[in-house]
Amino acid sequence: MESSLPGERCTLALVGMPMAVPGTTGIPHASAQTCRMPHKIGFVVVSSSGHEDGFSARELMIHAPTVSGWRSPRFCQFPQEIVLQMVERCRIRKLQLLAHQYMISSKIEFYISESLPEYFVPYQAERFRRLGYVSLCDNEKTGCKARELKSVYVDAVGQFLKLIFHQNHVNKYNIYNQVALVAINIIGDPADFSDESNTASQEKLIDHYLGHNSEDPALEGTYARKSDYISPLDDLAFDMYQDPEVAQIIRKLDERKREAVQKERYDYAKKLKQAIADLQKVGERLGRYEVEKRCAVEKEDYDLAKEKKQQMEQYRAEVYEQLELHSLLDAELHSAVDPLLPTTDPHPKINAESLPYDERPLPAIRKHCGEAVVEPEMSNADISDSRRGGMLGEPEPLTEKALREASSAVDVLGETLVAGAYSKTWSYREDALLALYKKLMEMPVGTPKEDLKNTLRASVFLIRRAIKDIVTSVFQASLKLLKMIITLYIPKHKLSKLETAHCVERTIPVLLTRTGDSSARLRVAAANFIQEMALFKEVKSLQIIPSYLVQPLKANSSVHLAMSQMGLLARLLKDLGTGSSGFTIDNVMKFSVSALEHRVYEVRETAVRIILDMYRQHQASILEYLPPDDSNTRKNILYKTIFEGFAKIDGRPTDAEMRARRKAATEEAEKQKKEEIKALQGQLAALKDIQAEVQEKESDAVKPKNQDIQGGKAAPAEALGIPDEHYLDNLCIFCGERSESFTEEGLDLHYWKHCLMLTRCDHCKQVVEISSLTEHLLTECDKKDGFGKCYRCSEAVFKEELPRHIKNKDCNPAKPEKLANRCPLCHENFSPGEEAWKAHLMGPAGCTMNLRKTHILQKAPALQPGKSSAVAASGPSGSKAGSKIPTPKGGLSKSSSRTHAKR
């Protein structure tokens, strides 16, 4: 049965996965060996079953914030295996694994061995003793955004450790089904010492029962006498989130602290403890900067990478100076951290030649030789005295230069408070500002105005200096103090607006400078405070801050400074507007138009946004600050964007929209034209087929007519002098009219507009025979679903009107088809037969509702007598049959062809 190892789980926030850089390794430090406590055990990677390029198992030998660790090959076979060799035979007490955020193995097994054969075969599991396994979380709850730190407690002796990784958890990010391990940490103690500790434990048990107490009660409960105590500095989380250099310094300070406790130097131990706590925060921040720098390099954002590097150098030098490590450490550690000496490498000693080129340590970070940390006026005695003052919990005395610079503030606030504000230790500077805050809050009402003003101006002097401070807590304290003075101190003591103006005028330039800081946190804090201060009722009426924000951008100003100024202007414009706020149409538009020429894209983009916002409010007034809207101006993409934005604000279509509309209209017109042409071509082809069919039938009729001629009967064609083979030329087969104008195109026009036997459907625009109009409306028309048939008159009626039509009984009843025809135009019954249709629709006494006949009669009232009848008589009796009538829009009527079939 498998055994699961005991352990604990901790989920760490994901800080990034850039390329690996050298860091600390599991090398045991002297103090741990001296105290014989479990400690970090160093190891090397003996073998692995495989890895993805750039993610070798050897990466596990390095612990640092920027390591990437080991990854299995893509689409690998499981299980995967890694074998580690520890620097010595030891008793393992604790294993720590830092899993990948989404390349997660479902289970990891552990095996241990005392030694390996001369020819090591990695997959011979029988040479190892199985310890058990641990299961890893699938990380679904965090959305694969965090890494799991798994701690496993074991008690096993050996020198070789094997890890076997089973099938991965499936998630949408792990597309290659890989498993990975970011870091592994081994904590234990030498195997020979473990045997001694077991003997010592037995002796302690015997002493307990005999009543002997060999332990010092003063040390009871501390780690100094506990053999199973594990230092937090050996924890994997410490190295994975600490700057490697700072981590080494912290470990050395921790050694000195334990030595100081043993020698009962408690003041010194207390100072070391505070320094370690401060350095841990510093190391975490430097580690985060290193990750951000590496990410910038991977994205090829070298400006940001350079900025992060400079930020790290400046911050590291400042912190080392502030913590005054020189007075805490011996000469051995001075050489590792002293920024004034270029003589030694501050990084931990690592064999760089054994590492890949890309992973070798970066050059040491040093101060330039010409830079001095202390003021030039100070003597060696002054320096030592100031350090002693810092050791006793008081800030160092002011230098001569500082005394001259801050003499007015010293006279008002006292030298002790000002010395704290000038201290090289950031905590003293912060304490000085907090003490000044308390002092101002406690000043009683009724204090002489002159004293209040002097205190305010001295405070503003120190605030201005603190705003420039690189330490975030000092900077925040200065903002808190400034806000209190403007919103509480001045109103409480009823000081004039001149004092408020003094506060704003002295601090706003420095605050604006901080909006260009390399630290994003400080930039945001400064910008937010400026916006907040501009909205203070005491400051808003002064209209000072808007006048600073519309100052033209300097060509050599930093990117962050320009972007912050633009962002502040955009936000405050929405809050304050341009009415009695310090912002005017003139100064905002001049600033924004000039910003359109800035080298930074984000600045230009914000300027466009401001101009559009101004146009929403003032419209026509804005146009005078811009070039004319013409094709030349629109060649500039920014002005094109601006003018198209104006069109959208006005509700007008933009150029792009107008072009799209014109294009769509042209395409639609072309499409309709092609469809009409295609339909007309089909109709003409159908008509030709009908005419060919009719000609064929007429030719069959020629033979009996010839026989009639031989028998003494004259044919109509002969009577008219028309050869038989051309009898159907220039003839309408529906009405029987013949005309020289009835060419192919002429007949189309005749059918479409003039033939008395045809009509156009009002609903689908097809040309149909009048005799089949009812059938067309009920069975063929596009609107046929809207018609129904009246059982009384047999005509097509709108379904909506059909019930009322039937109920009213107003229609003329139809007679059976064999007894009478039914005209759908005049609704009259007339004699049956095909010839009766021609007489009814074309004769003068026939249908009175045939509009084509009415039109012809009105157009030619003096028609020659007998001509129409002669023409009609000249047509064949079946001429009306079998026609499909072409229409330009509606297509062909099928009813006509059916009529021909019946005929």
Phi, psi and omega in degrees: 000138181286148178243131178268133183282145177290148180187186178221153184243137176222129179263123181258142178296138182285125181253356178127162182227060177281185182294157184284145171229158182296144178214207181278151177239173185281056179267122183293139180266160190299321184297323180294321179290322181296316182279352178056045173257157172303138184215175180295131180254127177286156180206165172233156178272120180277313182199165173210156182285349177157170178199158173283148180305130179088358182227056181292157177295340178295342175300335182291345181283354183243132176244115179195162182299335187256011180289151179251343174078194183260144173227141177288163175298160178289138181051047184281166173273144179251150005277161172259156190219141173227136177242128180248144173244121180281156187294343179203161174293129187211167173261115182281127178257326187208137173242137178236130180239129174254107185280159174289159183286334177222344174271077193248127175284142179289331182205141177235127178258152180238134176230151180227150180215150179283322183204174179237152175291169184298319177252099188279127174253113190301330189263013176274089185292338184291346178278356180243152177259128183284131177264326183145201183213165171229147175258142180253147180291146179283352173069019179293326183297328180267001182067028180060037180248004181223159180249139183270127174260113184254124176253128183237125179265125180226173174212090185214145182252137177168182180234347180238132181238127179248135176244129179244122184257126180264183187312142183285155167289141182270131172207170188289342181275329185272075189282344181254010178054052180259163168239154184212159174221120182284318182200155174224141181232133179245124179241130180189195177218160182305145183296325180293322178291329179297320178296320179294321182294326177297317178296317180297322179296320178296319179295321178297322179296318178296316179300325181295315181288333178277354178087010179275140179233098183271354183270149177279118182301333182293336181261002182294134180090352177263169183281349189298331184245008181264120183284344181256010180286135177244122182293139175301337180287345176268355180290145182298323181299330180297310182288328185285346181234012179246143170300129185305319181295315180293324178299319179295320179295318180299318180297320179293321177295324178295322175300314181296325180295315180296322177296320180295322178295318180295327179270005178062033173266076191286326177297316179295319178296322179296318179296319178296320179300316179294320179296320179296316180299317179294318182293328178297319176295319179297315181298321178296319180292317178296323176298320178294319177299319181297318178298315180297322179295316180295321177298320178296321178296318179297325178275001181061030174266080189285336175296315178294322179297317178296319179298318179294322179297313179297322178298318179295316181299314182295316182293318180297314181296319181296317182292317179300322180291318183293320183286346178050056182293341180302324182276352183256337188242164177273182186297331181299317181276334177306317184295338181276337186235351186290111181286349182275343183254123171270022193266339180227160180272120182286349181280156175299148181287115180230139178287093186291331183295334182277354182258155174301155185302316183292344185253007181288154182300146175287158178301153182297146179266120184226157170281149177292151186299326185282352183274131180249136181278322183268159179293142183296336182285345185279140176270174178299322179295319178299319181297312181295323179294318181295323179291322178296323177298320178296324181294328183275004177092013178239150178292154179293152181296158178290142174284169180297320179296318179294322179297317179295318183293321187250025185301319181293322178291323178296319180298326184270314189259345180097151185290326183297313181294317180293323178299320176298319180294333180265359186298152175278353177262122188297329181293327177291322180295318178295317180298323180297318179292321178293322177294321178294322176303312180296320181298316181291322180295329184270357180294125186287152173293138182104355175299140180308139183302321182296320178294321179296317180294317180297319178296319179298314184290325176294321179295318179297325177300314180288325178297316180301320178292319183289332178298331180279355186293141181281339182279126187299318183295324177292317179299315179296322179296324179293322178293320178298317180293317180297318179297318180297319181297316184287317188266339183239308187295310182294313178296322182299318183262007174054048176278161187282171178295339178299324179290321176297317179298323179297316179301314184289314183298325183279335186254333186296322178297320180291320179297319178297324177297321181291341176290350174257016183295153178289338178275121180298324181297317179289324178300312182295318180298317180295314181296318180296322180291320178300316179297317179296316182295323180297335181266356173302136181298331180287334184260328185303317183291340182284336177058034183275312187297317177303324181295331177284326185286339180263011173291137183304144178289137178281143183296329183262010180289154182291159180298315182298320181295315180295317180295320180294319180296318178296317180296319178297317180299315181298317182289317182288333175298320178291325182282322188255330184073191183247016180254108177055043181237352187102338173269132174233163177302320185293307185288328178290316182291320178297319178296314185293318179296320177293328179291342177296342180264002183293153185285342185265129184299316182299325178293314180297320181296318178294323178299318177300317180296321179295317181298318179295320177296320178295323180294325178300326184270323191238346175045253191304329182294338183282330188297332183291344179268359184243156176292165181297149180277089178224180185296324179295317180294321183288353173293334174279119187298328180293313180292326175299317178298319181296310184291326175290327174296320176301317181298318178296319179297321181282351183083012178269150176289142177283170178302318181296318179294320179295318177297320180294320179296314180298319179296316180296319180295318179297316180296320180294319179296317178298320180296314179297320180297318179294321179295318179294318179297317180297317180295317181295320178298320178295320180293318179296321178297320179295320180296320178298321178297318180297314181296322178296321179295318179295318179299322179297316180292322180293325178294328176292331181280346182294324184299307178297330178293321177298323178295322178298321180296317178298331179275001177102006178261135180268131178280152179301322181296318179293322180299328180270357180076030181250127179299149183300322185289345179246021185297323183274356178292140177060030183238135172274121185282356181262309182261347179084004181286139177242139182204144177296338179281354182277062167285187180299316179286324181295321177296321178301316179294320179299313179299320187288325188237329197242336186298127186284346181269355185241161175208161176263132176292128182291346188256326179239356176068014173282151175267124183228162173290141180297326182293338180248017183297318181298315180297322178298314182295328184274336189233338189240328187300149177300335181257023185300331180293345181267002184244150172226164184255130177281126183290342183273307184263352178065017180259164179277127180230145176305135181301327179296328184262350187300314180301316180293322180299315181290321183294321184286334179057038181272346186281154179280118183298142179274150176264162178303149185301328182286339182264334184197152168272159181235119181276123179283353180268308183259357176060029180255151173267139177217177189301148183285169176107159182291319182294332178295328176298317182293318180294321182291319186273335185250339183284154181294335181262010184270223186299128179269355183253006177281101187295330180292322178293317179301319181295319181292318180296323178290327184282323183228074182291336185261048179294137182298133182297138175084345184289317182298317181293326178295317179296316181295320182292332181291339180284152177289154182297333180257020185295335184282346191280156168070024186263137166249118191268123179285141175226141180298329186245324193261352180088203186254148174270127180281340183299324184297319181294323178293322177301318179296323181296320180292324182284000000 
